[in-house]
């Protein structure tokens, strides 16, 4: 069974924080007790796979496949790799099992 995990980019802290709880309609608590309440935040979902180094892969991560740079996106009801600097219609479709061939090198927020 896939783990359901989320993280968020906090515009106030200027960093990605792990979400460990939801409070009320708009609030999230992050690891370390930080509250993400009244700020712009970008929520990223864990895709249920790890990269070749064992690192969790999240939506909006930037990954390398060989020498190709891609962004992890949720499109057409599936997680896919979008080729960097391409039109939205050009996707590098990967079966979720093949994500163990990629390497997370960052995310689009940091």
Biopython code that builds the backbone (N, CA, C, O; Angstrom):
import numpy as np
from Bio.PDB.StructureBuilder import StructureBuilder

atoms = [
    (1, "UNK", "N", (0.832, -1.182, 0.000)),
    (1, "UNK", "CA", (0.000, 0.000, 0.000)),
    (1, "UNK", "C", (0.881, 1.252, 0.000)),
    (1, "UNK", "O", (1.866, 1.325, 0.735)),
    (2, "UNK", "N", (0.528, 2.208, -0.808)),
    (2, "UNK", "CA", (1.294, 3.443, -0.936)),
    (2, "UNK", "C", (1.109, 4.315, 0.298)),
    (2, "UNK", "O", (-0.009, 4.501, 0.779)),
    (3, "UNK", "N", (2.219, 4.847, 0.805)),
    (3, "UNK", "CA", (2.153, 5.812, 1.899)),
    (3, "UNK", "C", (1.618, 7.120, 1.366)),
    (3, "UNK", "O", (1.948, 7.528, 0.253)),
    (4, "UNK", "N", (0.788, 7.781, 2.163)),
    (4, "UNK", "CA", (0.279, 9.092, 1.783)),
    (4, "UNK", "C", (1.018, 10.114, 2.636)),
    (4, "UNK", "O", (0.831, 10.197, 3.850)),
    (5, "UNK", "N", (1.867, 10.892, 1.959)),
    (5, "UNK", "CA", (2.664, 11.900, 2.647)),
    (5, "UNK", "C", (2.619, 13.182, 1.828)),
    (5, "UNK", "O", (2.447, 13.157, 0.610)),
    (6, "UNK", "N", (2.776, 14.300, 2.523)),
    (6, "UNK", "CA", (2.798, 15.591, 1.862)),
    (6, "UNK", "C", (3.920, 16.433, 2.448)),
    (6, "UNK", "O", (4.360, 16.215, 3.576)),
    (7, "UNK", "N", (4.365, 17.383, 1.669)),
    (7, "UNK", "CA", (5.273, 18.409, 2.153)),
    (7, "UNK", "C", (4.814, 19.718, 1.518)),
    (7, "UNK", "O", (3.995, 19.719, 0.599)),
    (8, "UNK", "N", (5.340, 20.814, 2.008)),
    (8, "UNK", "CA", (4.907, 22.121, 1.487)),
    (8, "UNK", "C", (6.095, 23.052, 1.402)),
    (8, "UNK", "O", (7.030, 22.971, 2.199)),
    (9, "UNK", "N", (6.043, 23.943, 0.420)),
    (9, "UNK", "CA", (7.012, 25.024, 0.354)),
    (9, "UNK", "C", (6.394, 26.213, 1.054)),
    (9, "UNK", "O", (5.314, 26.666, 0.677)),
    (10, "UNK", "N", (7.064, 26.720, 2.062)),
    (10, "UNK", "CA", (6.606, 27.876, 2.826)),
    (10, "UNK", "C", (7.255, 29.129, 2.255)),
    (10, "UNK", "O", (8.481, 29.235, 2.221)),
    (11, "UNK", "N", (6.446, 30.070, 1.809)),
    (11, "UNK", "CA", (6.998, 31.318, 1.298)),
    (11, "UNK", "C", (7.586, 32.184, 2.409)),
    (11, "UNK", "O", (8.467, 33.003, 2.147)),
    (12, "UNK", "N", (7.119, 32.018, 3.632)),
    (12, "UNK", "CA", (7.673, 32.779, 4.759)),
    (12, "UNK", "C", (9.049, 32.231, 5.146)),
    (12, "UNK", "O", (10.005, 32.992, 5.295)),
    (13, "UNK", "N", (9.142, 30.925, 5.306)),
    (13, "UNK", "CA", (10.418, 30.319, 5.702)),
    (13, "UNK", "C", (11.372, 30.157, 4.521)),
    (13, "UNK", "O", (12.576, 29.985, 4.714)),
    (14, "UNK", "N", (10.842, 30.211, 3.306)),
    (14, "UNK", "CA", (11.631, 30.012, 2.087)),
    (14, "UNK", "C", (12.303, 28.638, 2.076)),
    (14, "UNK", "O", (13.469, 28.494, 1.708)),
    (15, "UNK", "N", (11.523, 27.631, 2.493)),
    (15, "UNK", "CA", (12.040, 26.266, 2.481)),
    (15, "UNK", "C", (10.896, 25.274, 2.415)),
    (15, "UNK", "O", (9.736, 25.616, 2.649)),
    (16, "UNK", "N", (11.244, 24.046, 2.094)),
    (16, "UNK", "CA", (10.277, 22.961, 2.058)),
    (16, "UNK", "C", (10.218, 22.329, 3.437)),
    (16, "UNK", "O", (11.250, 22.025, 4.036)),
    (17, "UNK", "N", (8.994, 22.130, 3.943)),
    (17, "UNK", "CA", (8.796, 21.512, 5.257)),
    (17, "UNK", "C", (7.888, 20.301, 5.103)),
    (17, "UNK", "O", (6.983, 20.291, 4.268)),
    (18, "UNK", "N", (8.138, 19.284, 5.914)),
    (18, "UNK", "CA", (7.304, 18.082, 5.910)),
    (18, "UNK", "C", (6.013, 18.373, 6.654)),
    (18, "UNK", "O", (6.048, 18.946, 7.743)),
    (19, "UNK", "N", (4.888, 17.995, 6.096)),
    (19, "UNK", "CA", (3.596, 18.186, 6.752)),
    (19, "UNK", "C", (3.307, 16.964, 7.607)),
    (19, "UNK", "O", (3.379, 15.831, 7.131)),
    (20, "UNK", "N", (2.978, 17.202, 8.881)),
    (20, "UNK", "CA", (2.660, 16.072, 9.753)),
    (20, "UNK", "C", (1.251, 16.133, 10.320)),
    (20, "UNK", "O", (0.875, 15.287, 11.132)),
    (21, "UNK", "N", (0.464, 17.123, 9.906)),
    (21, "UNK", "CA", (-0.911, 17.187, 10.374)),
    (21, "UNK", "C", (-1.705, 18.272, 9.680)),
    (21, "UNK", "O", (-1.151, 19.207, 9.102)),
    (22, "UNK", "N", (-3.017, 18.124, 9.752)),
    (22, "UNK", "CA", (-3.937, 19.108, 9.191)),
    (22, "UNK", "C", (-4.792, 19.632, 10.325)),
    (22, "UNK", "O", (-5.341, 18.856, 11.106)),
    (23, "UNK", "N", (-4.907, 20.962, 10.417)),
    (23, "UNK", "CA", (-5.732, 21.584, 11.454)),
    (23, "UNK", "C", (-6.728, 22.513, 10.791)),
    (23, "UNK", "O", (-6.339, 23.450, 10.094)),
    (24, "UNK", "N", (-7.989, 22.265, 10.999)),
    (24, "UNK", "CA", (-9.018, 23.139, 10.453)),
    (24, "UNK", "C", (-9.097, 23.089, 8.945)),
    (24, "UNK", "O", (-8.661, 22.127, 8.313)),
    (25, "UNK", "N", (-9.664, 24.148, 8.376)),
    (25, "UNK", "CA", (-9.890, 24.182, 6.937)),
    (25, "UNK", "C", (-8.646, 24.528, 6.133)),
    (25, "UNK", "O", (-8.470, 24.019, 5.026)),
    (26, "UNK", "N", (-7.779, 25.386, 6.667)),
    (26, "UNK", "CA", (-6.671, 25.891, 5.866)),
    (26, "UNK", "C", (-5.299, 25.625, 6.455)),
    (26, "UNK", "O", (-4.292, 25.920, 5.811)),
    (27, "UNK", "N", (-5.231, 25.089, 7.633)),
    (27, "UNK", "CA", (-3.950, 25.010, 8.312)),
    (27, "UNK", "C", (-3.300, 23.647, 8.264)),
    (27, "UNK", "O", (-3.969, 22.614, 8.236)),
    (28, "UNK", "N", (-1.993, 23.670, 8.256)),
    (28, "UNK", "CA", (-1.194, 22.458, 8.303)),
    (28, "UNK", "C", (-0.139, 22.653, 9.373)),
    (28, "UNK", "O", (0.310, 23.775, 9.611)),
    (29, "UNK", "N", (0.257, 21.573, 10.016)),
    (29, "UNK", "CA", (1.394, 21.644, 10.919)),
    (29, "UNK", "C", (2.540, 20.905, 10.258)),
    (29, "UNK", "O", (2.343, 19.884, 9.599)),
    (30, "UNK", "N", (3.719, 21.426, 10.439)),
    (30, "UNK", "CA", (4.900, 20.836, 9.837)),
    (30, "UNK", "C", (5.770, 20.236, 10.926)),
    (30, "UNK", "O", (5.610, 20.548, 12.106)),
    (31, "UNK", "N", (6.682, 19.381, 10.527)),
    (31, "UNK", "CA", (7.624, 18.783, 11.447)),
    (31, "UNK", "C", (8.323, 19.883, 12.235)),
    (31, "UNK", "O", (8.746, 20.885, 11.660)),
    (32, "UNK", "N", (8.444, 19.705, 13.521)),
    (32, "UNK", "CA", (9.054, 20.710, 14.378)),
    (32, "UNK", "C", (8.047, 21.686, 14.958)),
    (32, "UNK", "O", (8.430, 22.638, 15.638)),
    (33, "UNK", "N", (6.745, 21.460, 14.695)),
    (33, "UNK", "CA", (5.714, 22.299, 15.280)),
    (33, "UNK", "C", (5.393, 23.567, 14.519)),
    (33, "UNK", "O", (4.548, 24.344, 14.963)),
    (34, "UNK", "N", (6.034, 23.802, 13.391)),
    (34, "UNK", "CA", (5.764, 25.001, 12.600)),
    (34, "UNK", "C", (4.360, 24.925, 12.015)),
    (34, "UNK", "O", (3.972, 23.888, 11.475)),
    (35, "UNK", "N", (3.591, 26.013, 12.115)),
    (35, "UNK", "CA", (2.233, 26.056, 11.569)),
    (35, "UNK", "C", (2.214, 26.806, 10.246)),
    (35, "UNK", "O", (2.734, 27.917, 10.139)),
    (36, "UNK", "N", (1.613, 26.192, 9.248)),
    (36, "UNK", "CA", (1.433, 26.819, 7.935)),
    (36, "UNK", "C", (-0.026, 27.242, 7.852)),
    (36, "UNK", "O", (-0.848, 26.522, 7.286)),
    (37, "UNK", "N", (-0.352, 28.394, 8.406)),
    (37, "UNK", "CA", (-1.736, 28.821, 8.439)),
    (37, "UNK", "C", (-2.036, 29.883, 7.401)),
    (37, "UNK", "O", (-2.625, 29.588, 6.361)),
    (38, "UNK", "N", (-1.643, 31.099, 7.668)),
    (38, "UNK", "CA", (-2.050, 32.221, 6.826)),
    (38, "UNK", "C", (-0.893, 32.681, 5.947)),
    (38, "UNK", "O", (-0.472, 33.837, 6.009)),
    (39, "UNK", "N", (-0.405, 31.802, 5.162)),
    (39, "UNK", "CA", (0.677, 32.144, 4.247)),
    (39, "UNK", "C", (0.483, 31.378, 2.954)),
    (39, "UNK", "O", (-0.230, 30.376, 2.907)),
    (40, "UNK", "N", (1.125, 31.861, 1.913)),
    (40, "UNK", "CA", (1.104, 31.106, 0.667)),
    (40, "UNK", "C", (1.959, 29.873, 0.854)),
    (40, "UNK", "O", (3.077, 29.942, 1.364)),
    (41, "UNK", "N", (1.429, 28.769, 0.442)),
    (41, "UNK", "CA", (2.143, 27.506, 0.545)),
    (41, "UNK", "C", (1.821, 26.664, -0.681)),
    (41, "UNK", "O", (0.743, 26.784, -1.262)),
    (42, "UNK", "N", (2.734, 25.840, -1.056)),
    (42, "UNK", "CA", (2.559, 24.972, -2.212)),
    (42, "UNK", "C", (2.689, 23.542, -1.717)),
    (42, "UNK", "O", (3.753, 23.126, -1.258)),
    (43, "UNK", "N", (1.610, 22.801, -1.812)),
    (43, "UNK", "CA", (1.551, 21.441, -1.290)),
    (43, "UNK", "C", (2.033, 20.465, -2.361)),
    (43, "UNK", "O", (1.639, 20.554, -3.523)),
    (44, "UNK", "N", (2.889, 19.537, -1.951)),
    (44, "UNK", "CA", (3.429, 18.520, -2.855)),
    (44, "UNK", "C", (3.122, 17.143, -2.285)),
    (44, "UNK", "O", (3.335, 16.898, -1.098)),
    (45, "UNK", "N", (2.627, 16.252, -3.121)),
    (45, "UNK", "CA", (2.266, 14.902, -2.687)),
    (45, "UNK", "C", (3.381, 13.921, -3.024)),
    (45, "UNK", "O", (3.980, 13.978, -4.097)),
    (46, "UNK", "N", (3.643, 13.023, -2.085)),
    (46, "UNK", "CA", (4.568, 11.907, -2.307)),
    (46, "UNK", "C", (3.967, 11.010, -3.372)),
    (46, "UNK", "O", (2.779, 10.694, -3.308)),
    (47, "UNK", "N", (4.761, 10.590, -4.353)),
    (47, "UNK", "CA", (4.202, 9.811, -5.464)),
    (47, "UNK", "C", (4.201, 8.308, -5.211)),
    (47, "UNK", "O", (3.713, 7.538, -6.039)),
    (48, "UNK", "N", (4.746, 7.887, -4.067)),
    (48, "UNK", "CA", (4.737, 6.461, -3.745)),
    (48, "UNK", "C", (5.948, 5.720, -4.275)),
    (48, "UNK", "O", (5.935, 4.492, -4.362)),
    (49, "UNK", "N", (6.997, 6.452, -4.631)),
    (49, "UNK", "CA", (8.203, 5.827, -5.175)),
    (49, "UNK", "C", (9.434, 6.561, -4.643)),
    (49, "UNK", "O", (9.351, 7.693, -4.166)),
    (50, "UNK", "N", (10.571, 5.884, -4.739)),
    (50, "UNK", "CA", (11.837, 6.496, -4.355)),
    (50, "UNK", "C", (12.766, 6.514, -5.562)),
    (50, "UNK", "O", (12.597, 5.745, -6.509)),
    (51, "UNK", "N", (13.751, 7.407, -5.508)),
    (51, "UNK", "CA", (14.709, 7.474, -6.611)),
    (51, "UNK", "C", (15.777, 6.395, -6.431)),
    (51, "UNK", "O", (15.700, 5.581, -5.511)),
    (52, "UNK", "N", (16.766, 6.398, -7.314)),
    (52, "UNK", "CA", (17.793, 5.352, -7.284)),
    (52, "UNK", "C", (18.653, 5.403, -6.020)),
    (52, "UNK", "O", (19.368, 4.448, -5.719)),
    (53, "UNK", "N", (18.586, 6.521, -5.274)),
    (53, "UNK", "CA", (19.330, 6.653, -4.013)),
    (53, "UNK", "C", (18.456, 6.421, -2.786)),
    (53, "UNK", "O", (18.909, 6.597, -1.656)),
    (54, "UNK", "N", (17.198, 6.023, -3.008)),
    (54, "UNK", "CA", (16.292, 5.763, -1.895)),
    (54, "UNK", "C", (15.567, 6.987, -1.374)),
    (54, "UNK", "O", (14.883, 6.902, -0.354)),
    (55, "UNK", "N", (15.696, 8.132, -2.048)),
    (55, "UNK", "CA", (15.046, 9.378, -1.616)),
    (55, "UNK", "C", (13.600, 9.395, -2.111)),
    (55, "UNK", "O", (13.325, 9.058, -3.262)),
    (56, "UNK", "N", (12.673, 9.792, -1.221)),
    (56, "UNK", "CA", (11.267, 9.907, -1.609)),
    (56, "UNK", "C", (11.110, 10.902, -2.746)),
    (56, "UNK", "O", (11.771, 11.941, -2.767)),
    (57, "UNK", "N", (10.231, 10.584, -3.694)),
    (57, "UNK", "CA", (9.959, 11.472, -4.820)),
    (57, "UNK", "C", (8.600, 12.114, -4.606)),
    (57, "UNK", "O", (7.612, 11.433, -4.333)),
    (58, "UNK", "N", (8.563, 13.452, -4.736)),
    (58, "UNK", "CA", (7.335, 14.229, -4.566)),
    (58, "UNK", "C", (7.001, 14.960, -5.860)),
    (58, "UNK", "O", (7.869, 15.232, -6.689)),
    (59, "UNK", "N", (5.721, 15.265, -6.004)),
    (59, "UNK", "CA", (5.268, 16.144, -7.070)),
    (59, "UNK", "C", (6.096, 17.433, -7.007)),
    (59, "UNK", "O", (6.414, 17.910, -5.918)),
    (60, "UNK", "N", (6.440, 17.989, -8.151)),
    (60, "UNK", "CA", (7.239, 19.213, -8.306)),
    (60, "UNK", "C", (8.722, 19.023, -8.033)),
    (60, "UNK", "O", (9.466, 20.004, -8.017)),
    (61, "UNK", "N", (9.180, 17.783, -7.817)),
    (61, "UNK", "CA", (10.616, 17.537, -7.718)),
    (61, "UNK", "C", (11.243, 17.660, -9.100)),
    (61, "UNK", "O", (10.595, 17.401, -10.114)),
    (62, "UNK", "N", (12.503, 18.056, -9.127)),
    (62, "UNK", "CA", (13.289, 18.051, -10.363)),
    (62, "UNK", "C", (14.161, 16.806, -10.303)),
    (62, "UNK", "O", (14.854, 16.566, -9.314)),
    (63, "UNK", "N", (14.118, 16.018, -11.369)),
    (63, "UNK", "CA", (14.850, 14.755, -11.395)),
    (63, "UNK", "C", (15.698, 14.651, -12.665)),
    (63, "UNK", "O", (15.421, 15.283, -13.685)),
    (64, "UNK", "N", (16.733, 13.833, -12.558)),
    (64, "UNK", "CA", (17.573, 13.520, -13.715)),
    (64, "UNK", "C", (17.312, 12.080, -14.121)),
    (64, "UNK", "O", (17.262, 11.183, -13.280)),
    (65, "UNK", "N", (17.146, 11.871, -15.423)),
    (65, "UNK", "CA", (17.060, 10.525, -16.000)),
    (65, "UNK", "C", (18.216, 10.466, -16.984)),
    (65, "UNK", "O", (18.107, 10.973, -18.101)),
    (66, "UNK", "N", (19.323, 9.850, -16.582)),
    (66, "UNK", "CA", (20.535, 9.925, -17.400)),
    (66, "UNK", "C", (21.003, 11.372, -17.422)),
    (66, "UNK", "O", (21.345, 11.934, -16.382)),
    (67, "UNK", "N", (21.017, 11.978, -18.613)),
    (67, "UNK", "CA", (21.400, 13.392, -18.701)),
    (67, "UNK", "C", (20.201, 14.287, -19.021)),
    (67, "UNK", "O", (20.373, 15.450, -19.388)),
    (68, "UNK", "N", (19.005, 13.752, -18.884)),
    (68, "UNK", "CA", (17.771, 14.497, -19.161)),
    (68, "UNK", "C", (17.200, 15.022, -17.837)),
    (68, "UNK", "O", (17.087, 14.271, -16.868)),
    (69, "UNK", "N", (16.841, 16.312, -17.798)),
    (69, "UNK", "CA", (16.252, 16.936, -16.605)),
    (69, "UNK", "C", (14.743, 17.030, -16.805)),
    (69, "UNK", "O", (14.273, 17.496, -17.843)),
    (70, "UNK", "N", (13.990, 16.582, -15.800)),
    (70, "UNK", "CA", (12.528, 16.578, -15.858)),
    (70, "UNK", "C", (11.943, 17.087, -14.539)),
    (70, "UNK", "O", (12.630, 17.152, -13.520)),
    (71, "UNK", "N", (10.673, 17.441, -14.585)),
    (71, "UNK", "CA", (9.923, 17.809, -13.389)),
    (71, "UNK", "C", (8.832, 16.769, -13.181)),
    (71, "UNK", "O", (8.175, 16.363, -14.140)),
    (72, "UNK", "N", (8.629, 16.331, -11.937)),
    (72, "UNK", "CA", (7.560, 15.381, -11.620)),
    (72, "UNK", "C", (6.248, 16.154, -11.559)),
    (72, "UNK", "O", (6.130, 17.123, -10.809)),
    (73, "UNK", "N", (5.257, 15.725, -12.353)),
    (73, "UNK", "CA", (3.961, 16.406, -12.416)),
    (73, "UNK", "C", (2.846, 15.376, -12.293)),
    (73, "UNK", "O", (3.037, 14.192, -12.570)),
    (74, "UNK", "N", (1.681, 15.852, -11.872)),
    (74, "UNK", "CA", (0.483, 15.020, -11.885)),
    (74, "UNK", "C", (-0.326, 15.468, -13.088)),
    (74, "UNK", "O", (-0.801, 16.603, -13.133)),
    (75, "UNK", "N", (-0.487, 14.582, -14.065)),
    (75, "UNK", "CA", (-1.137, 14.929, -15.323)),
    (75, "UNK", "C", (-1.915, 13.725, -15.825)),
    (75, "UNK", "O", (-1.409, 12.602, -15.805)),
    (76, "UNK", "N", (-3.127, 13.949, -16.269)),
    (76, "UNK", "CA", (-3.949, 12.874, -16.846)),
    (76, "UNK", "C", (-4.086, 11.708, -15.867)),
    (76, "UNK", "O", (-3.973, 10.544, -16.252)),
    (77, "UNK", "N", (-4.332, 12.038, -14.591)),
    (77, "UNK", "CA", (-4.567, 11.071, -13.513)),
    (77, "UNK", "C", (-3.375, 10.173, -13.198)),
    (77, "UNK", "O", (-3.551, 9.055, -12.714)),
    (78, "UNK", "N", (-2.172, 10.654, -13.470)),
    (78, "UNK", "CA", (-0.987, 9.866, -13.157)),
    (78, "UNK", "C", (0.201, 10.795, -12.916)),
    (78, "UNK", "O", (0.231, 11.922, -13.412)),
    (79, "UNK", "N", (1.174, 10.312, -12.153)),
    (79, "UNK", "CA", (2.420, 11.057, -12.000)),
    (79, "UNK", "C", (3.288, 10.766, -13.212)),
    (79, "UNK", "O", (3.468, 9.612, -13.601)),
    (80, "UNK", "N", (3.819, 11.822, -13.801)),
    (80, "UNK", "CA", (4.654, 11.694, -14.993)),
    (80, "UNK", "C", (5.840, 12.635, -14.871)),
    (80, "UNK", "O", (5.904, 13.474, -13.973)),
    (81, "UNK", "N", (6.769, 12.476, -15.790)),
    (81, "UNK", "CA", (7.914, 13.360, -15.863)),
    (81, "UNK", "C", (7.725, 14.301, -17.038)),
    (81, "UNK", "O", (7.523, 13.865, -18.171)),
    (82, "UNK", "N", (7.793, 15.606, -16.755)),
    (82, "UNK", "CA", (7.670, 16.610, -17.802)),
    (82, "UNK", "C", (9.076, 17.052, -18.166)),
    (82, "UNK", "O", (9.858, 17.450, -17.303)),
    (83, "UNK", "N", (9.383, 16.979, -19.435)),
    (83, "UNK", "CA", (10.691, 17.428, -19.885)),
    (83, "UNK", "C", (10.858, 18.904, -19.575)),
    (83, "UNK", "O", (9.965, 19.702, -19.861)),
    (84, "UNK", "N", (11.979, 19.274, -18.998)),
    (84, "UNK", "CA", (12.240, 20.659, -18.624)),
    (84, "UNK", "C", (12.260, 21.542, -19.870)),
    (84, "UNK", "O", (12.782, 21.150, -20.913)),
    (85, "UNK", "N", (11.686, 22.736, -19.747)),
    (85, "UNK", "CA", (11.661, 23.726, -20.824)),
    (85, "UNK", "C", (10.922, 23.244, -22.070)),
    (85, "UNK", "O", (11.352, 23.504, -23.194)),
    (86, "UNK", "N", (9.818, 22.547, -21.866)),
    (86, "UNK", "CA", (8.999, 22.112, -23.002)),
    (86, "UNK", "C", (7.571, 22.577, -22.788)),
    (86, "UNK", "O", (7.198, 23.027, -21.705)),
    (87, "UNK", "N", (6.780, 22.458, -23.848)),
    (87, "UNK", "CA", (5.361, 22.775, -23.741)),
    (87, "UNK", "C", (4.704, 21.754, -22.824)),
    (87, "UNK", "O", (5.202, 20.640, -22.662)),
    (88, "UNK", "N", (3.584, 22.143, -22.228)),
    (88, "UNK", "CA", (2.891, 21.245, -21.296)),
    (88, "UNK", "C", (2.443, 19.954, -21.958)),
    (88, "UNK", "O", (2.260, 18.951, -21.268)),
    (89, "UNK", "N", (2.262, 19.942, -23.267)),
    (89, "UNK", "CA", (1.769, 18.738, -23.938)),
    (89, "UNK", "C", (2.871, 17.707, -24.168)),
    (89, "UNK", "O", (2.577, 16.579, -24.563)),
    (90, "UNK", "N", (4.126, 18.066, -23.931)),
    (90, "UNK", "CA", (5.221, 17.139, -24.172)),
    (90, "UNK", "C", (5.663, 16.493, -22.864)),
    (90, "UNK", "O", (6.389, 17.103, -22.079)),
    (91, "UNK", "N", (5.228, 15.269, -22.634)),
    (91, "UNK", "CA", (5.542, 14.571, -21.396)),
    (91, "UNK", "C", (6.370, 13.334, -21.676)),
    (91, "UNK", "O", (6.195, 12.653, -22.687)),
    (92, "UNK", "N", (7.257, 13.070, -20.774)),
    (92, "UNK", "CA", (8.065, 11.870, -20.817)),
    (92, "UNK", "C", (7.354, 10.878, -19.917)),
    (92, "UNK", "O", (7.597, 10.847, -18.710)),
    (93, "UNK", "N", (6.486, 10.075, -20.487)),
    (93, "UNK", "CA", (5.646, 9.192, -19.683)),
    (93, "UNK", "C", (6.476, 8.023, -19.155)),
    (93, "UNK", "O", (7.139, 7.303, -19.901)),
    (94, "UNK", "N", (6.407, 7.873, -17.853)),
    (94, "UNK", "CA", (7.154, 6.829, -17.166)),
    (94, "UNK", "C", (6.195, 6.021, -16.319)),
    (94, "UNK", "O", (5.359, 6.583, -15.613)),
    (95, "UNK", "N", (6.308, 4.735, -16.383)),
    (95, "UNK", "CA", (5.588, 3.879, -15.460)),
    (95, "UNK", "C", (6.162, 4.138, -14.066)),
    (95, "UNK", "O", (7.372, 4.317, -13.927)),
    (96, "UNK", "N", (5.322, 4.162, -13.041)),
    (96, "UNK", "CA", (5.762, 4.465, -11.676)),
    (96, "UNK", "C", (6.890, 3.532, -11.233)),
    (96, "UNK", "O", (7.737, 3.937, -10.437)),
    (97, "UNK", "N", (6.919, 2.293, -11.729)),
    (97, "UNK", "CA", (7.958, 1.340, -11.354)),
    (97, "UNK", "C", (9.321, 1.805, -11.854)),
    (97, "UNK", "O", (10.342, 1.485, -11.247)),
    (98, "UNK", "N", (9.349, 2.553, -12.946)),
    (98, "UNK", "CA", (10.608, 3.009, -13.526)),
    (98, "UNK", "C", (11.205, 4.210, -12.804)),
    (98, "UNK", "O", (12.300, 4.648, -13.159)),
    (99, "UNK", "N", (10.528, 4.749, -11.812)),
    (99, "UNK", "CA", (11.065, 5.906, -11.106)),
    (99, "UNK", "C", (12.347, 5.562, -10.355)),
    (99, "UNK", "O", (13.084, 6.468, -9.968)),
    (100, "UNK", "N", (12.635, 4.278, -10.140)),
    (100, "UNK", "CA", (13.875, 3.927, -9.452)),
    (100, "UNK", "C", (15.098, 4.152, -10.334)),
    (100, "UNK", "O", (16.223, 3.911, -9.897)),
    (101, "UNK", "N", (14.898, 4.611, -11.569)),
    (101, "UNK", "CA", (16.011, 4.929, -12.469)),
    (101, "UNK", "C", (16.323, 6.422, -12.487)),
    (101, "UNK", "O", (17.239, 6.853, -13.189)),
    (102, "UNK", "N", (15.576, 7.214, -11.727)),
    (102, "UNK", "CA", (15.777, 8.661, -11.716)),
    (102, "UNK", "C", (16.520, 9.077, -10.443)),
    (102, "UNK", "O", (16.638, 8.303, -9.493)),
    (103, "UNK", "N", (17.018, 10.316, -10.449)),
    (103, "UNK", "CA", (17.691, 10.872, -9.279)),
    (103, "UNK", "C", (17.086, 12.245, -8.980)),
    (103, "UNK", "O", (17.069, 13.120, -9.845)),
    (104, "UNK", "N", (16.595, 12.430, -7.763)),
    (104, "UNK", "CA", (16.066, 13.721, -7.352)),
    (104, "UNK", "C", (17.238, 14.689, -7.186)),
    (104, "UNK", "O", (18.195, 14.409, -6.464)),
    (105, "UNK", "N", (17.143, 15.843, -7.875)),
    (105, "UNK", "CA", (18.212, 16.845, -7.787)),
    (105, "UNK", "C", (17.734, 18.165, -7.202)),
    (105, "UNK", "O", (18.530, 19.088, -7.027)),
    (106, "UNK", "N", (16.428, 18.269, -6.895)),
    (106, "UNK", "CA", (15.880, 19.484, -6.313)),
    (106, "UNK", "C", (14.385, 19.521, -6.483)),
    (106, "UNK", "O", (13.751, 18.500, -6.747)),
    (107, "UNK", "N", (13.810, 20.730, -6.327)),
    (107, "UNK", "CA", (12.391, 20.923, -6.588)),
    (107, "UNK", "C", (12.220, 22.299, -7.217)),
    (107, "UNK", "O", (13.156, 23.098, -7.234)),
    (108, "UNK", "N", (11.031, 22.574, -7.730)),
    (108, "UNK", "CA", (10.849, 23.805, -8.485)),
    (108, "UNK", "C", (10.803, 25.059, -7.613)),
    (108, "UNK", "O", (10.819, 26.172, -8.138)),
    (109, "UNK", "N", (10.748, 24.895, -6.292)),
    (109, "UNK", "CA", (10.605, 26.044, -5.393)),
    (109, "UNK", "C", (11.925, 26.520, -4.808)),
    (109, "UNK", "O", (12.044, 27.692, -4.451)),
    (110, "UNK", "N", (12.900, 25.664, -4.702)),
    (110, "UNK", "CA", (14.169, 26.047, -4.060)),
    (110, "UNK", "C", (15.281, 26.152, -5.089)),
    (110, "UNK", "O", (16.419, 26.463, -4.738)),
]
sb = StructureBuilder()
sb.init_structure("model")
sb.init_model(0)
sb.init_chain("A")
sb.init_seg("    ")
for serial, (resi, resn, name, xyz) in enumerate(atoms, 1):
    if name == "N":
        sb.init_residue(resn, " ", resi, " ")
    sb.init_atom(name, np.array(xyz, "f"), 0.0, 1.0, " ", f" {name:<3s}", serial, name[0])
structure = sb.get_structure()
